[in-house]
């Protein structure tokens, strides 16, 4: 009994797997090629694979029939969706009086097999005659729905171009098929892959993946999709770490070896994201290798396998990592699910594919589950569909269940459903159908349906559908993620890609990633992000770079900028800055401490001069003031006051007028002061140094203080005038150093600085001459001259300005401060070294010194061996003699009185014409009688 049961099961299995037809009449001889048929007034061809491959293809030599294997459950369901919609249209009498039929042929995922199917579909009276003109060609099949893969559609469409029979696909997405010059008969109810690759690139950019690997099949679909992705990846700043190609057919002799090589390449790369543009069986082989080597990555699926149920159910699928992909817009159909639960062939037709499925599902074959299954048994993954109650079922063909609904995702059949309804709406227009009948010719030429299909626009499930100029739909994509479902995966929609605006909109914001076990997004970058303040320096590809800081005057205010931006006018940035700031204008502001200090010093200097002026006026008749020449001293004070006032022009924001005014004020003021000092030094030089009579007379003729002061000052004025005309001071426009955020606003003393240098050199020359004249008369008693004061004041001036020149040249940023400080120091030097000692003498001087003791001390210094008394003869009205006890006498050297004969004029005590005659060792005695005339002398001065 057991042997009989096993024999019965073996015979039934052999009958199922055999492809030899049992019919011999002409009408049904096509069953060896096409496995399902339902007659109708207008027949639609269905060209989808119900098997995954053609067996022993590499060993095929003779043109025998193709033997297919590996039942493709998902594609089988897609073909059932087309049949179901045809039956729904017939049941709804959408085309009154017209019945739609179908002829379904299995392509076995092989283009040559599909071309063989075309011959059977288009055969008229079992033959396909060769003609030159097929305009009136009227085959039984008016349109073909298919194929599943672009590789097959490209081959079939080229053949159908001859007959202008439409090929309408719901799955072939290659961009090549949008070329209407090459494929005028091809149309599809899905978008072109050019949109899918844009979606994938945008998706990678959205998750910040710019370093990815790509593996694609060596077929028309794989190559075209890869080239399209290259263009879109470049636009979205995505770079390829590697690109690998594998034979598109798994039975290829080197396929498995190549898959192992690709797997090794994936493992060795640091790219964590891999895009797979492959058929499902190649992906399965690659995933097996990944599971074997325990390699986990983030995988991006193309539409060819993004919803593949067998892959989602394979063992160890949870070990490969995260899987995401784009699918065509899907939709649930309750009527189709009910159809699958009660699966049966269309009345009046046959469907061997349904029979094969039911045998695989419900036929009892326990021997196929043994350790050594017979050769006729299907693969292990096909055996998984076997029902647990298979051995309890008497007739598998009468059995049904909900396996296809629960095990597969029936939502993805929407594109095939839309394809059938597009055909029905085009037929309604072509056949001129109304609510009761269709008046058009039933046996029409196929090209007429193609023409009508291009214009069709219809509504289905509250959505409007139509074809664009390329024969494509532009509906968009669903973004799905393969979520963990126990030991397997399930498909979860997480977003959508809109073709119109090329934007991805996520429905799930916090995605749980398997690779990170939380919401942290996996990283796949060649280089880390460049923060604001830095820019990319590309190394070998655009995604691999080093981050370098922006240079001065440039900035980057965003992440990953390729170039730093230049700061706009009026702003600046330091090295590595993320923004530009206005450069701080640096000048001597009124509110800053340093300018306040200098202004206070200048104001104090003016007040000090005012106090000195008052003292000079009050004590103008005192001997020290008479020796200091009050009038000359007042002129000096005026010059110093102008110099102090020039410091004000150094403060505040500079302008051209201030730049010129401050230099003119200082030049004229200090020149006036130094010219007066020079006159004083010249006076002492004339009075106390020995010269011959002729030389003395000539030098005395030159001694004209007002003229000297005027000429010296006017010469400085001429220098300044020429300076202002030819190279006047202006605002310095020199840009600041790159590293500085300060823009120093200061005056430039001319383009060449020649005028500025001559002006200072002229004052310095006057000071040097005055210093030399005073230094020559340094032995003269201080009571008779101001040589000491002149020496120290001029020495200080020369020292200050000698230090000023190198400091001014080196420290140009602080040139304004340096010059203002030099003016203050040199002006205070004159006050403290020249005026304050005079004030001290006028207020607190000793009353004990007499003219005779003064002269004695001076003579002792000039000639230590001389001890004789010096007598002075003075003709003073109202006074008979001048004794030592008469105290100090007033001496003045304003004028030296000489008569033409060489004799002195009579002077009084209060006059300025007192004559002093220092002699050598043999000095004639001085007479102290009134009116005494001194006959022998070597020099005379007035006191």
BELFENPE-V912367 format. One record per residue. N is the residue number from 1. RES is the residue in one letter. OMEGA is omega in whole degrees, -180 to 180 (none if undefined). Layout:
n=N res=RES omega=OMEGA
n=N res=RES omega=OMEGA
This chain:
n=1 res=X omega=179
n=2 res=X omega=179
n=3 res=X omega=180
n=4 res=X omega=179
n=5 res=X omega=-179
n=6 res=X omega=179
n=7 res=X omega=179
n=8 res=X omega=179
n=9 res=X omega=180
n=10 res=X omega=180
n=11 res=X omega=180
n=12 res=X omega=179
n=13 res=X omega=179
n=14 res=X omega=179
n=15 res=X omega=-179
n=16 res=X omega=-175
n=17 res=X omega=-179
n=18 res=X omega=178
n=19 res=X omega=-179
n=20 res=X omega=-177
n=21 res=X omega=179
n=22 res=X omega=-177
n=23 res=X omega=-177
n=24 res=X omega=180
n=25 res=X omega=-173
n=26 res=X omega=-174
n=27 res=X omega=-174
n=28 res=X omega=179
n=29 res=X omega=178
n=30 res=X omega=-179
n=31 res=X omega=176
n=32 res=X omega=179
n=33 res=X omega=-176
n=34 res=X omega=-171
n=35 res=X omega=180
n=36 res=X omega=-180
n=37 res=X omega=174
n=38 res=X omega=-177
n=39 res=X omega=178
n=40 res=X omega=178
n=41 res=X omega=175
n=42 res=X omega=-177
n=43 res=X omega=178
n=44 res=X omega=176
n=45 res=X omega=178
n=46 res=X omega=-176
n=47 res=X omega=-180
n=48 res=X omega=-179
n=49 res=X omega=170
n=50 res=X omega=175
n=51 res=X omega=-173
n=52 res=X omega=-174
n=53 res=X omega=173
n=54 res=X omega=-176
n=55 res=X omega=175
n=56 res=X omega=-177
n=57 res=X omega=-178
n=58 res=X omega=-179
n=59 res=X omega=-176
n=60 res=X omega=-180
n=61 res=X omega=-179
n=62 res=X omega=-179
n=63 res=X omega=178
n=64 res=X omega=180
n=65 res=X omega=-179
n=66 res=X omega=178
n=67 res=X omega=-175
n=68 res=X omega=180
n=69 res=X omega=180
n=70 res=X omega=-179
n=71 res=X omega=-178
n=72 res=X omega=-173
n=73 res=X omega=-177
n=74 res=X omega=179
n=75 res=X omega=175
n=76 res=X omega=179
n=77 res=X omega=177
n=78 res=X omega=178
n=79 res=X omega=177
n=80 res=X omega=178
n=81 res=X omega=178
n=82 res=X omega=180
n=83 res=X omega=-180
n=84 res=X omega=-179
n=85 res=X omega=175
n=86 res=X omega=178
n=87 res=X omega=178
n=88 res=X omega=179
n=89 res=X omega=178
n=90 res=X omega=-179
n=91 res=X omega=-180
n=92 res=X omega=-178
n=93 res=X omega=179
n=94 res=X omega=176
n=95 res=X omega=-173
n=96 res=X omega=177
n=97 res=X omega=-180
n=98 res=X omega=178
n=99 res=X omega=177
n=100 res=X omega=173
n=101 res=X omega=-179
n=102 res=X omega=171
n=103 res=X omega=-174
n=104 res=X omega=179
n=105 res=X omega=-179
n=106 res=X omega=178
n=107 res=X omega=-177
n=108 res=X omega=179
n=109 res=X omega=-177
n=110 res=X omega=-173
n=111 res=X omega=-179
n=112 res=X omega=176
n=113 res=X omega=179
n=114 res=X omega=178
n=115 res=X omega=175
n=116 res=X omega=179
n=117 res=X omega=-180
n=118 res=X omega=179
n=119 res=X omega=180
n=120 res=X omega=-179
n=121 res=X omega=-175
n=122 res=X omega=-178
n=123 res=X omega=176
n=124 res=X omega=-176
n=125 res=X omega=176
n=126 res=X omega=178
n=127 res=X omega=179
n=128 res=X omega=-174
n=129 res=X omega=178
n=130 res=X omega=180
n=131 res=X omega=173
n=132 res=X omega=-177
n=133 res=X omega=-179
n=134 res=X omega=-179
n=135 res=X omega=-179
n=136 res=X omega=180
n=137 res=X omega=-175
n=138 res=X omega=178
n=139 res=X omega=179
n=140 res=X omega=178
n=141 res=X omega=-176
n=142 res=X omega=-178
n=143 res=X omega=-179
n=144 res=X omega=175
n=145 res=X omega=-179
n=146 res=X omega=-5
n=147 res=X omega=-178
n=148 res=X omega=-176
n=149 res=X omega=-180
n=150 res=X omega=179
n=151 res=X omega=-180
n=152 res=X omega=-179
n=153 res=X omega=180
n=154 res=X omega=180
n=155 res=X omega=-177
n=156 res=X omega=-178
n=157 res=X omega=179
n=158 res=X omega=178
n=159 res=X omega=-178
n=160 res=X omega=175
n=161 res=X omega=-179
n=162 res=X omega=-175
n=163 res=X omega=-177
n=164 res=X omega=173
n=165 res=X omega=-174
n=166 res=X omega=170
n=167 res=X omega=-176
n=168 res=X omega=-175
n=169 res=X omega=174
n=170 res=X omega=-178
n=171 res=X omega=-178
n=172 res=X omega=-171
n=173 res=X omega=-178
n=174 res=X omega=178
n=175 res=X omega=-179
n=176 res=X omega=-175
n=177 res=X omega=176
n=178 res=X omega=179
n=179 res=X omega=-175
n=180 res=X omega=175
n=181 res=X omega=180
n=182 res=X omega=-177
n=183 res=X omega=-177
n=184 res=X omega=-176
n=185 res=X omega=-175
n=186 res=X omega=174
n=187 res=X omega=-178
n=188 res=X omega=-178
n=189 res=X omega=178
n=190 res=X omega=177
n=191 res=X omega=175
n=192 res=X omega=179
n=193 res=X omega=177
n=194 res=X omega=174
n=195 res=X omega=180
n=196 res=X omega=179
n=197 res=X omega=173
n=198 res=X omega=180
n=199 res=X omega=179
n=200 res=X omega=-180
n=201 res=X omega=177
n=202 res=X omega=179
n=203 res=X omega=177
n=204 res=X omega=178
n=205 res=X omega=-180
n=206 res=X omega=-179
n=207 res=X omega=174
n=208 res=X omega=175
n=209 res=X omega=-179
n=210 res=X omega=-179
n=211 res=X omega=-171
n=212 res=X omega=173
n=213 res=X omega=-180
n=214 res=X omega=173
n=215 res=X omega=-177
n=216 res=X omega=-179
n=217 res=X omega=-179
n=218 res=X omega=176
n=219 res=X omega=-177
n=220 res=X omega=-179
n=221 res=X omega=-177
n=222 res=X omega=-178
n=223 res=X omega=-179
n=224 res=X omega=179
n=225 res=X omega=180
n=226 res=X omega=179
n=227 res=X omega=177
n=228 res=X omega=179
n=229 res=X omega=179
n=230 res=X omega=-180
n=231 res=X omega=-178
n=232 res=X omega=178
n=233 res=X omega=179
n=234 res=X omega=179
n=235 res=X omega=-177
n=236 res=X omega=176
n=237 res=X omega=176
n=238 res=X omega=-178
n=239 res=X omega=-179
n=240 res=X omega=174
n=241 res=X omega=177
n=242 res=X omega=175
n=243 res=X omega=-177
n=244 res=X omega=179
n=245 res=X omega=179
n=246 res=X omega=176
n=247 res=X omega=-172
n=248 res=X omega=-177
n=249 res=X omega=-172
n=250 res=X omega=-180
n=251 res=X omega=177
n=252 res=X omega=-173
n=253 res=X omega=-175
n=254 res=X omega=-175
n=255 res=X omega=-176
n=256 res=X omega=177
n=257 res=X omega=179
n=258 res=X omega=179
n=259 res=X omega=177
n=260 res=X omega=177
n=261 res=X omega=178
n=262 res=X omega=179
n=263 res=X omega=177
n=264 res=X omega=177
n=265 res=X omega=179
n=266 res=X omega=-179
n=267 res=X omega=-176
n=268 res=X omega=-178
n=269 res=X omega=177
n=270 res=X omega=176
n=271 res=X omega=-176
n=272 res=X omega=180
n=273 res=X omega=-177
n=274 res=X omega=175
n=275 res=X omega=-179
n=276 res=X omega=176
n=277 res=X omega=-173
n=278 res=X omega=170
n=279 res=X omega=-174
n=280 res=X omega=-178
n=281 res=X omega=176
n=282 res=X omega=177
n=283 res=X omega=180
n=284 res=X omega=179
n=285 res=X omega=179
n=286 res=X omega=179
n=287 res=X omega=177
n=288 res=X omega=178
n=289 res=X omega=177
n=290 res=X omega=179
n=291 res=X omega=180
n=292 res=X omega=-178
n=293 res=X omega=178
n=294 res=X omega=179
n=295 res=X omega=-179
n=296 res=X omega=177
n=297 res=X omega=171
n=298 res=X omega=-172
n=299 res=X omega=175
n=300 res=X omega=-175
n=301 res=X omega=170
n=302 res=X omega=-176
n=303 res=X omega=-177
n=304 res=X omega=179
n=305 res=X omega=-174
n=306 res=X omega=178
n=307 res=X omega=-177
n=308 res=X omega=-175
n=309 res=X omega=-178
n=310 res=X omega=177
n=311 res=X omega=-180
n=312 res=X omega=-178
n=313 res=X omega=-177
n=314 res=X omega=-178
n=315 res=X omega=177
n=316 res=X omega=-177
n=317 res=X omega=-179
n=318 res=X omega=-178
n=319 res=X omega=-175
n=320 res=X omega=179
n=321 res=X omega=-178
n=322 res=X omega=178
n=323 res=X omega=176
n=324 res=X omega=180
n=325 res=X omega=177
n=326 res=X omega=177
n=327 res=X omega=175
n=328 res=X omega=-176
n=329 res=X omega=-176
n=330 res=X omega=178
n=331 res=X omega=-178
n=332 res=X omega=177
n=333 res=X omega=-179
n=334 res=X omega=-179
n=335 res=X omega=179
n=336 res=X omega=177
n=337 res=X omega=177
n=338 res=X omega=177
n=339 res=X omega=180
n=340 res=X omega=179
n=341 res=X omega=-179
n=342 res=X omega=-171
n=343 res=X omega=177
n=344 res=X omega=179
n=345 res=X omega=179
n=346 res=X omega=179
n=347 res=X omega=-178
n=348 res=X omega=-180
n=349 res=X omega=179
n=350 res=X omega=178
n=351 res=X omega=-180
n=352 res=X omega=179
n=353 res=X omega=176
n=354 res=X omega=178
n=355 res=X omega=180
n=356 res=X omega=179
n=357 res=X omega=-177
n=358 res=X omega=176
n=359 res=X omega=177
n=360 res=X omega=-177
n=361 res=X omega=-169
n=362 res=X omega=180
n=363 res=X omega=-177
n=364 res=X omega=179
n=365 res=X omega=-179
n=366 res=X omega=-180
n=367 res=X omega=180
n=368 res=X omega=180
n=369 res=X omega=179
n=370 res=X omega=-179
n=371 res=X omega=179
n=372 res=X omega=-178
n=373 res=X omega=177
n=374 res=X omega=-175
n=375 res=X omega=-179
n=376 res=X omega=-179
n=377 res=X omega=178
n=378 res=X omega=-180
n=379 res=X omega=-175
n=380 res=X omega=-179
n=381 res=X omega=176
n=382 res=X omega=180
n=383 res=X omega=180
n=384 res=X omega=-180
n=385 res=X omega=-178
n=386 res=X omega=179
n=387 res=X omega=178
n=388 res=X omega=-179
n=389 res=X omega=-175
n=390 res=X omega=-176
n=391 res=X omega=177
n=392 res=X omega=-176
n=393 res=X omega=-179
n=394 res=X omega=-178
n=395 res=X omega=-178
n=396 res=X omega=-176
n=397 res=X omega=179
n=398 res=X omega=-175
n=399 res=X omega=175
n=400 res=X omega=172
n=401 res=X omega=-177
n=402 res=X omega=-176
n=403 res=X omega=-178
n=404 res=X omega=-180
n=405 res=X omega=-176
n=406 res=X omega=-175
n=407 res=X omega=-176
n=408 res=X omega=176
n=409 res=X omega=-177
n=410 res=X omega=-179
n=411 res=X omega=-174
n=412 res=X omega=177
n=413 res=X omega=-177
n=414 res=X omega=-178
n=415 res=X omega=177
n=416 res=X omega=176
n=417 res=X omega=180
n=418 res=X omega=-180
n=419 res=X omega=180
n=420 res=X omega=-180
n=421 res=X omega=174
n=422 res=X omega=178
n=423 res=X omega=-178
n=424 res=X omega=180
n=425 res=X omega=176
n=426 res=X omega=177
n=427 res=X omega=180
n=428 res=X omega=177
n=429 res=X omega=-178
n=430 res=X omega=-177
n=431 res=X omega=177
n=432 res=X omega=-177
n=433 res=X omega=170
n=434 res=X omega=-177
n=435 res=X omega=-175
n=436 res=X omega=-176
n=437 res=X omega=175
n=438 res=X omega=-173
n=439 res=X omega=-176
n=440 res=X omega=179
n=441 res=X omega=-177
n=442 res=X omega=-178
n=443 res=X omega=-178
n=444 res=X omega=176
n=445 res=X omega=-176
n=446 res=X omega=-177
n=447 res=X omega=178
n=448 res=X omega=177
n=449 res=X omega=177
n=450 res=X omega=180
n=451 res=X omega=-179
n=452 res=X omega=-178
n=453 res=X omega=180
n=454 res=X omega=-178
n=455 res=X omega=-172
n=456 res=X omega=175
n=457 res=X omega=-172
n=458 res=X omega=178
n=459 res=X omega=178
n=460 res=X omega=-178
n=461 res=X omega=177
n=462 res=X omega=176
n=463 res=X omega=180
n=464 res=X omega=-178
n=465 res=X omega=175
n=466 res=X omega=-180
n=467 res=X omega=176
n=468 res=X omega=-177
n=469 res=X omega=180
n=470 res=X omega=-179
n=471 res=X omega=-178
n=472 res=X omega=167
n=473 res=X omega=178
n=474 res=X omega=-173
n=475 res=X omega=-179
n=476 res=X omega=-178
n=477 res=X omega=169
n=478 res=X omega=175
n=479 res=X omega=-178
n=480 res=X omega=175
n=481 res=X omega=178
n=482 res=X omega=-179
n=483 res=X omega=180
n=484 res=X omega=180
n=485 res=X omega=-174
n=486 res=X omega=178
n=487 res=X omega=-176
n=488 res=X omega=-179
n=489 res=X omega=172
n=490 res=X omega=-175
n=491 res=X omega=179
n=492 res=X omega=177
n=493 res=X omega=-180
n=494 res=X omega=-180
n=495 res=X omega=-178
n=496 res=X omega=176
n=497 res=X omega=-180
n=498 res=X omega=-178
n=499 res=X omega=-175
n=500 res=X omega=-179
n=501 res=X omega=177
n=502 res=X omega=-179
n=503 res=X omega=176
n=504 res=X omega=178
n=505 res=X omega=-177
n=506 res=X omega=174
n=507 res=X omega=-179
n=508 res=X omega=-176
n=509 res=X omega=-178
n=510 res=X omega=-179
n=511 res=X omega=176
n=512 res=X omega=-176
n=513 res=X omega=178
n=514 res=X omega=-176
n=515 res=X omega=-180
n=516 res=X omega=179
n=517 res=X omega=177
n=518 res=X omega=-177
n=519 res=X omega=179
n=520 res=X omega=-177
n=521 res=X omega=176
n=522 res=X omega=-178
n=523 res=X omega=174
n=524 res=X omega=-178
n=525 res=X omega=176
n=526 res=X omega=-179
n=527 res=X omega=178
n=528 res=X omega=180
n=529 res=X omega=173
n=530 res=X omega=-178
n=531 res=X omega=174
n=532 res=X omega=-176
n=533 res=X omega=179
n=534 res=X omega=177
n=535 res=X omega=-178
n=536 res=X omega=169
n=537 res=X omega=-173
n=538 res=X omega=179
n=539 res=X omega=179
n=540 res=X omega=173
n=541 res=X omega=-172
n=542 res=X omega=-178
n=543 res=X omega=179
n=544 res=X omega=-173
n=545 res=X omega=170
n=546 res=X omega=-178
n=547 res=X omega=179
n=548 res=X omega=-178
n=549 res=X omega=174
n=550 res=X omega=179
n=551 res=X omega=180
n=552 res=X omega=-179
n=553 res=X omega=178
n=554 res=X omega=-178
n=555 res=X omega=171
n=556 res=X omega=-175
n=557 res=X omega=179
n=558 res=X omega=180
n=559 res=X omega=169
n=560 res=X omega=176
n=561 res=X omega=179
n=562 res=X omega=-180
n=563 res=X omega=174
n=564 res=X omega=-180
n=565 res=X omega=177
n=566 res=X omega=178
n=567 res=X omega=177
n=568 res=X omega=-178
n=569 res=X omega=178
n=570 res=X omega=179
n=571 res=X omega=-178
n=572 res=X omega=178
n=573 res=X omega=174
n=574 res=X omega=-179
n=575 res=X omega=178
n=576 res=X omega=-179
n=577 res=X omega=178
n=578 res=X omega=178
n=579 res=X omega=177
n=580 res=X omega=178
n=581 res=X omega=176
n=582 res=X omega=178
n=583 res=X omega=180
n=584 res=X omega=178
n=585 res=X omega=-176
n=586 res=X omega=172
n=587 res=X omega=-177
n=588 res=X omega=-180
n=589 res=X omega=-178
n=590 res=X omega=-174
n=591 res=X omega=-179
n=592 res=X omega=-177
n=593 res=X omega=-176
n=594 res=X omega=176
n=595 res=X omega=178
n=596 res=X omega=179
n=597 res=X omega=-179
n=598 res=X omega=177
n=599 res=X omega=177
n=600 res=X omega=179
n=601 res=X omega=179
n=602 res=X omega=179
n=603 res=X omega=178
n=604 res=X omega=177
n=605 res=X omega=178
n=606 res=X omega=178
n=607 res=X omega=179
n=608 res=X omega=176
n=609 res=X omega=178
n=610 res=X omega=178
n=611 res=X omega=179
n=612 res=X omega=177
n=613 res=X omega=179
n=614 res=X omega=180
n=615 res=X omega=179
n=616 res=X omega=179
n=617 res=X omega=-179
n=618 res=X omega=-175
n=619 res=X omega=-175
n=620 res=X omega=-179
n=621 res=X omega=180
n=622 res=X omega=-179
n=623 res=X omega=180
n=624 res=X omega=-179
n=625 res=X omega=177
n=626 res=X omega=177
n=627 res=X omega=-178
n=628 res=X omega=-179
n=629 res=X omega=-174
n=630 res=X omega=-177
n=631 res=X omega=177
n=632 res=X omega=-180
n=633 res=X omega=178
n=634 res=X omega=177
n=635 res=X omega=176
n=636 res=X omega=179
n=637 res=X omega=177
n=638 res=X omega=179
n=639 res=X omega=179
n=640 res=X omega=178
n=641 res=X omega=177
n=642 res=X omega=178
n=643 res=X omega=176
n=644 res=X omega=-180
n=645 res=X omega=180
n=646 res=X omega=179
n=647 res=X omega=179
n=648 res=X omega=-178
n=649 res=X omega=176
n=650 res=X omega=-176
n=651 res=X omega=176
n=652 res=X omega=-180
n=653 res=X omega=-174
n=654 res=X omega=173
n=655 res=X omega=-178
n=656 res=X omega=-179
n=657 res=X omega=178
n=658 res=X omega=179
n=659 res=X omega=-179
n=660 res=X omega=-176
n=661 res=X omega=-175
n=662 res=X omega=179
n=663 res=X omega=178
n=664 res=X omega=-179
n=665 res=X omega=-180
n=666 res=X omega=-177
n=667 res=X omega=-177
n=668 res=X omega=-178
n=669 res=X omega=-176
n=670 res=X omega=174
n=671 res=X omega=177
n=672 res=X omega=-180
n=673 res=X omega=-177
n=674 res=X omega=178
n=675 res=X omega=176
n=676 res=X omega=178
n=677 res=X omega=179
n=678 res=X omega=177
n=679 res=X omega=179
n=680 res=X omega=180
n=681 res=X omega=179
n=682 res=X omega=178
n=683 res=X omega=180
n=684 res=X omega=179
n=685 res=X omega=180
n=686 res=X omega=-170
n=687 res=X omega=-168
n=688 res=X omega=-180
n=689 res=X omega=-176
n=690 res=X omega=174
n=691 res=X omega=173
n=692 res=X omega=-176
n=693 res=X omega=-177
n=694 res=X omega=180
n=695 res=X omega=-179
n=696 res=X omega=-179
n=697 res=X omega=-179
n=698 res=X omega=180
n=699 res=X omega=179
n=700 res=X omega=178
n=701 res=X omega=180
n=702 res=X omega=-175
n=703 res=X omega=176
n=704 res=X omega=-173
n=705 res=X omega=-178
n=706 res=X omega=-179
n=707 res=X omega=-180
n=708 res=X omega=-179
n=709 res=X omega=-178
n=710 res=X omega=-178
n=711 res=X omega=-180
n=712 res=X omega=-178
n=713 res=X omega=-179
n=714 res=X omega=176
n=715 res=X omega=175
n=716 res=X omega=177
n=717 res=X omega=178
n=718 res=X omega=178
n=719 res=X omega=-179
n=720 res=X omega=180
n=721 res=X omega=178
n=722 res=X omega=177
n=723 res=X omega=-179
n=724 res=X omega=-177
n=725 res=X omega=-170
n=726 res=X omega=-177
n=727 res=X omega=-172
n=728 res=X omega=175
n=729 res=X omega=180
n=730 res=X omega=178
n=731 res=X omega=-179
n=732 res=X omega=-180
n=733 res=X omega=-179
n=734 res=X omega=180
n=735 res=X omega=-180
n=736 res=X omega=176
n=737 res=X omega=-176
n=738 res=X omega=-176
n=739 res=X omega=-175
n=740 res=X omega=174
n=741 res=X omega=179
n=742 res=X omega=173
n=743 res=X omega=-177
n=744 res=X omega=176
n=745 res=X omega=-179
n=746 res=X omega=-179
n=747 res=X omega=170
n=748 res=X omega=-173
n=749 res=X omega=179
n=750 res=X omega=-179
n=751 res=X omega=-177
n=752 res=X omega=-179
n=753 res=X omega=-179
n=754 res=X omega=180
n=755 res=X omega=179
n=756 res=X omega=-180
n=757 res=X omega=179
n=758 res=X omega=180
n=759 res=X omega=-179
n=760 res=X omega=-180
n=761 res=X omega=179
n=762 res=X omega=177
n=763 res=X omega=179
n=764 res=X omega=178
n=765 res=X omega=177
n=766 res=X omega=-180
n=767 res=X omega=180
n=768 res=X omega=178
n=769 res=X omega=178
n=770 res=X omega=179
n=771 res=X omega=-179
n=772 res=X omega=178
n=773 res=X omega=179
n=774 res=X omega=-180
n=775 res=X omega=177
n=776 res=X omega=180
n=777 res=X omega=-177
n=778 res=X omega=-179
n=779 res=X omega=179
n=780 res=X omega=179
n=781 res=X omega=-179
n=782 res=X omega=-179
n=783 res=X omega=180
n=784 res=X omega=-177
n=785 res=X omega=180
n=786 res=X omega=-176
n=787 res=X omega=180
n=788 res=X omega=179
n=789 res=X omega=-180
n=790 res=X omega=-179
n=791 res=X omega=-176
n=792 res=X omega=-179
n=793 res=X omega=179
n=794 res=X omega=177
n=795 res=X omega=178
n=796 res=X omega=179
n=797 res=X omega=-179
n=798 res=X omega=179
n=799 res=X omega=-178
n=800 res=X omega=-175
n=801 res=X omega=172
n=802 res=X omega=175
n=803 res=X omega=-176
n=804 res=X omega=-172
n=805 res=X omega=180
n=806 res=X omega=179
n=807 res=X omega=180
n=808 res=X omega=-179
n=809 res=X omega=-176
n=810 res=X omega=-174
n=811 res=X omega=-177
n=812 res=X omega=-179
n=813 res=X omega=-179
n=814 res=X omega=-177
n=815 res=X omega=-180
n=816 res=X omega=-180
n=817 res=X omega=-178
n=818 res=X omega=-178
n=819 res=X omega=179
n=820 res=X omega=179
n=821 res=X omega=179
n=822 res=X omega=178
n=823 res=X omega=-179
n=824 res=X omega=-177
n=825 res=X omega=-179
n=826 res=X omega=178
n=827 res=X omega=177
n=828 res=X omega=177
n=829 res=X omega=178
n=830 res=X omega=-179
n=831 res=X omega=-174
n=832 res=X omega=-178
n=833 res=X omega=-174
n=834 res=X omega=-173
n=835 res=X omega=-175
n=836 res=X omega=176
n=837 res=X omega=178
n=838 res=X omega=177
n=839 res=X omega=179
n=840 res=X omega=179
n=841 res=X omega=-178
n=842 res=X omega=-175
n=843 res=X omega=-171
n=844 res=X omega=-175
n=845 res=X omega=179
n=846 res=X omega=-180
n=847 res=X omega=-173
n=848 res=X omega=-177
n=849 res=X omega=175
n=850 res=X omega=180
n=851 res=X omega=-177
n=852 res=X omega=180
n=853 res=X omega=178
n=854 res=X omega=-179
n=855 res=X omega=180
n=856 res=X omega=180
n=857 res=X omega=-180
n=858 res=X omega=-179
n=859 res=X omega=179
n=860 res=X omega=179
n=861 res=X omega=-178
n=862 res=X omega=-180
n=863 res=X omega=-175
n=864 res=X omega=-178
n=865 res=X omega=-177
n=866 res=X omega=-177
n=867 res=X omega=-173
n=868 res=X omega=178
n=869 res=X omega=174
n=870 res=X omega=179
n=871 res=X omega=-177
n=872 res=X omega=177
n=873 res=X omega=-177
n=874 res=X omega=175
n=875 res=X omega=-176
n=876 res=X omega=179
n=877 res=X omega=179
n=878 res=X omega=-179
n=879 res=X omega=-175
n=880 res=X omega=-177
n=881 res=X omega=174
n=882 res=X omega=-178
n=883 res=X omega=179
n=884 res=X omega=-179
n=885 res=X omega=-180
n=886 res=X omega=178
n=887 res=X omega=-180
n=888 res=X omega=177
n=889 res=X omega=-179
n=890 res=X omega=178
n=891 res=X omega=179
n=892 res=X omega=179
n=893 res=X omega=180
n=894 res=X omega=179
n=895 res=X omega=173
n=896 res=X omega=-172
n=897 res=X omega=177
n=898 res=X omega=173
n=899 res=X omega=-180
n=900 res=X omega=180
n=901 res=X omega=-179
n=902 res=X omega=-180
n=903 res=X omega=180
n=904 res=X omega=173
n=905 res=X omega=178
n=906 res=X omega=179
n=907 res=X omega=177
n=908 res=X omega=-177
n=909 res=X omega=-178
n=910 res=X omega=-180
n=911 res=X omega=179
n=912 res=X omega=-175
n=913 res=X omega=177
n=914 res=X omega=-174
n=915 res=X omega=178
n=916 res=X omega=-176
n=917 res=X omega=172
n=918 res=X omega=-177
n=919 res=X omega=173
n=920 res=X omega=-178
n=921 res=X omega=-179
n=922 res=X omega=-177
n=923 res=X omega=176
n=924 res=X omega=-179
n=925 res=X omega=177
n=926 res=X omega=177
n=927 res=X omega=-180
n=928 res=X omega=173
n=929 res=X omega=-179
n=930 res=X omega=178
n=931 res=X omega=179
n=932 res=X omega=180
n=933 res=X omega=-179
n=934 res=X omega=-174
n=935 res=X omega=-179
n=936 res=X omega=179
n=937 res=X omega=176
n=938 res=X omega=-177
n=939 res=X omega=178
n=940 res=X omega=173
n=941 res=X omega=179
n=942 res=X omega=175
n=943 res=X omega=none
